Amino acid sequence: MENTAILREWFDRVDSEKSGNITALQLKTALSVGNLEFPLSVVQQMIRMYDFDRNGTMSFGEFVALNKFLLKAQHAFSDLERGRGFLVPEDVNEALAKIGFMLDSPAFYTMCESFDQSKNGRFRLDDFISLCIFIQSARNLFNSFDTAKQGRVTLDFNQFVYCNDIDAALCTTSSEILGASLVVM
């Protein structure tokens, strides 16, 4: 869906209330029509990542930004899935690098364990996109504390609590992500 007119048409169909914004539930339903099944929490995270006006919904402009990110993830996945319909961890690492995410081995394998839904070492497109959404959200949060842009942060307890309160999805592994070396390109 690279064409803006096509995106607008799709967005307007999803915006059943004609409010100019779509909710997480509307976005989840629309994505599932395209065979992308995400838990509501992941769809809510997608909206939070691109909710520039912080109103809890997604405008058309915000949707275009999300679509660009999703296309980037989908292209990285497609380049490496070799007709299998899934990626193995080595492919996932290469695909993440194509997108600009460089994780050290401990962080990478922790993420693989968390996002391999079937626990069989095979990542479907929706698993891979969920992983990308998480890493981008972690990067955004990390960058908000890495004001010197040195790739390291020091948090006091209040900041750590704030990080965990900002996003429950990041809560489960925020200490691992914040302690890992995330090279931001």
C-alpha positions in Angstrom: 0.0 0.0 0.0 2.5 2.6 -1.0 0.2 4.8 -3.0 -1.3 7.6 -0.9 -4.6 7.5 -2.7 -4.9 3.7 -2.0 -3.9 4.3 1.6 -6.5 7.1 1.9 -9.2 4.8 0.5 -8.3 2.0 2.9 -8.1 4.4 5.9 -11.5 5.9 5.0 -13.1 2.4 4.9 -11.6 1.5 8.3 -12.7 4.9 9.8 -16.3 3.7 10.0 -17.3 6.6 12.2 -15.8 9.1 9.7 -14.0 10.9 12.6 -10.7 11.2 10.7 -9.1 8.8 13.2 -9.0 5.1 13.7 -8.9 3.2 17.0 -6.7 0.3 17.9 -9.6 -2.1 17.5 -10.4 -0.8 14.0 -6.7 -1.1 13.0 -6.5 -4.6 14.5 -9.6 -5.7 12.5 -8.3 -4.1 9.3 -4.8 -5.7 9.7 -6.4 -9.1 10.2 -8.2 -8.7 6.8 -4.7 -8.6 5.4 -3.8 -11.8 7.3 -1.8 -10.0 9.9 -3.0 -11.2 13.3 -1.7 -9.1 16.2 -2.8 -9.1 19.8 -4.6 -5.8 20.7 -1.6 -4.8 22.9 0.7 -4.8 19.8 -1.8 -2.8 17.8 -2.1 -0.3 20.6 1.7 -0.1 20.6 1.7 0.6 16.9 -0.6 3.5 17.5 1.5 4.8 20.4 4.6 4.7 18.2 3.0 7.0 15.7 0.4 8.9 17.7 2.2 12.3 17.2 -0.7 14.3 18.7 -1.1 11.9 21.6 -4.9 11.5 21.3 -4.8 7.7 21.5 -6.0 7.2 18.0 -4.4 7.3 14.6 -5.0 10.0 12.0 -4.3 9.5 8.3 -0.9 11.1 8.5 0.0 8.9 11.5 -1.2 5.9 9.6 1.0 6.8 6.6 4.0 6.8 8.9 3.0 3.5 10.4 2.5 2.0 7.0 6.0 3.1 5.9 7.4 1.3 9.0 5.4 -1.8 8.3 6.4 -1.9 4.7 10.1 -1.6 5.7 9.6 -4.6 8.1 7.7 -6.6 5.5 10.3 -6.0 2.8 13.1 -7.1 5.1 11.1 -10.2 5.9 10.3 -11.0 2.3 13.9 -10.6 1.2 14.9 -13.4 3.6 12.0 -15.8 3.9 13.0 -17.7 0.7 9.4 -18.9 0.0 9.1 -20.7 3.4 6.7 -18.2 4.9 8.9 -17.8 8.0 12.3 -16.7 9.2 14.7 -18.6 11.4 16.7 -16.7 14.0 19.7 -16.1 11.8 17.4 -14.6 9.2 15.6 -12.5 11.8 19.0 -11.0 12.9 19.8 -10.1 9.3 16.4 -8.7 8.7 16.6 -6.5 11.8 20.0 -5.3 10.6 18.4 -4.3 7.3 15.9 -2.2 9.2 18.7 -0.6 11.3 18.4 -2.6 14.5 21.6 -4.0 15.8 21.3 -6.0 19.0 24.1 -7.9 20.8 23.7 -11.6 21.1 22.2 -11.8 24.6 19.5 -9.1 23.8 18.8 -10.7 20.4 18.3 -14.2 21.7 16.2 -12.9 24.6 13.9 -11.1 22.0 13.8 -14.3 19.9 12.6 -16.3 22.9 9.9 -13.7 23.7 8.6 -13.3 20.2 8.7 -16.8 18.8 5.0 -17.4 19.5 5.1 -21.1 18.6 8.5 -21.8 20.2 9.7 -23.6 17.2 12.4 -21.2 15.9 10.2 -20.0 13.1 9.0 -16.4 12.9 6.0 -15.6 10.8 5.5 -12.1 9.4 3.3 -11.0 12.2 5.8 -12.4 14.8 8.6 -10.5 13.0 6.6 -7.2 12.9 5.6 -7.6 16.6 9.4 -7.9 17.3 10.1 -4.8 15.2 7.4 -2.8 16.9 8.8 -3.8 20.3 12.4 -2.9 19.4 11.4 0.4 17.8 9.4 1.3 20.9 12.3 0.3 23.1 14.6 2.4 20.9 12.3 5.4 21.2 12.2 5.1 25.0 15.9 4.5 25.2 16.6 7.6 23.1 14.4 9.7 25.3 16.9 9.0 28.1 20.1 9.0 26.0 20.1 12.8 25.6 23.9 12.8 25.0 23.5 10.2 22.2 26.2 8.0 23.6 24.3 4.7 23.5 24.2 4.4 27.2 21.8 5.6 29.9 21.9 5.8 33.7 18.5 5.7 35.3 17.6 6.5 38.9 14.8 4.4 40.4 12.1 7.0 39.6 13.1 7.0 35.9 13.0 3.3 35.8 9.5 3.2 37.3 8.5 5.9 34.8 9.8 3.6 31.9 7.8 0.7 33.2 4.7 2.8 33.7 4.9 4.4 30.2 4.4 1.1 28.5 3.4 -2.2 30.0 4.6 -4.1 26.9 8.1 -2.8 27.6 7.9 -3.6 31.3 8.7 -7.3 31.0 12.1 -6.8 29.4 12.9 -3.2 30.0 15.7 -4.0 32.4 17.2 -6.3 29.8 16.8 -3.8 27.0 18.1 -0.9 29.0 21.0 -2.9 30.1 21.8 -4.2 26.7 23.9 -2.5 24.1 21.5 -1.2 21.5 23.4 0.4 18.6 21.1 3.1 17.1 21.8 3.8 13.5 
